[in-house]
Amino acid sequence: MAEKKEHKIIQSEAAKTASGKGVAAQQIAQSTVGLRIGAVVGWILALVAEFLAIKASFIPSPAEDEEAVLFMGMAPFTALIVFLVIDLICVIVGSLLWKKANHIHPASEKNALTFWLWNNLGVIMAAIAFIPFIILLLTNKNADQKTKTVGTIVAVVAMLIAGFSSYDYNPYSAEEQQEILNMEEATATVFWTEGGKVFHIYEDCQHLNKSEELHQTTTQEAEQAGKERLCKTCLKRHEKEAAETPAIEEQSALESSAEAPAEVEEQEVEETVEE
Ligand SMILES: [Zn+2]
């Protein structure tokens, strides 16, 4: 094994900030429990509002000489509209929180059904928040024609608004997030030597073994310093690592079951060693 020198790293100002966590990394550290609870609470409130709208629609219209029955202090028809609007607002709030949580902690694409469900739960909730009301209103013998027509139109429009705003037009998967994370990590900062012509992703790259002093900068700064391209060994290693990452779970499961052999020393093809 080649002797490795302890590197003295000269870090540029920009590299200091860049080597901090990237956007995806920051996101992954964020908890989404609050958002998911918020979403579920929103959806539950929507169902409560739907239930109250259904109750309001079942109040028979008073006969000519009877006094109008109030529902929670409102005329039944007014109450019906008010609760449908509350229903709509709650569904949308719930779905927006859910979508936000999905973009911070996305579902894995590996299980197609779960992935679809996770990303479409908002739309499903929008349907549940209005379809029962519509069916019950249309089959309700007590409701008058005006209540049926206006109530149905309002509910259908509300359902469409809720559905379109709940739909995730840009579903994000755990795999995509991992890819971005890998990229951010790998390219945030690079290493290079004063005399070299290339820059490296990995500080422990074999071509840097003999160098005592390393510069750590952003890719842009490395290019400005005259480093023409990325080291091929680092690129190959990065591609290999990126290809392996999605399988991390299986890999660690494998490792724990059958004591994996200690790091396989790879005989890498020596690239023309740079100065
Ligand atoms: Zn390298």
Residues whose N, C-alpha, C, O or C-beta is under 5 A from the ligand:
A	BS01	ZN	H200 C205 H207 C231 T233 C234
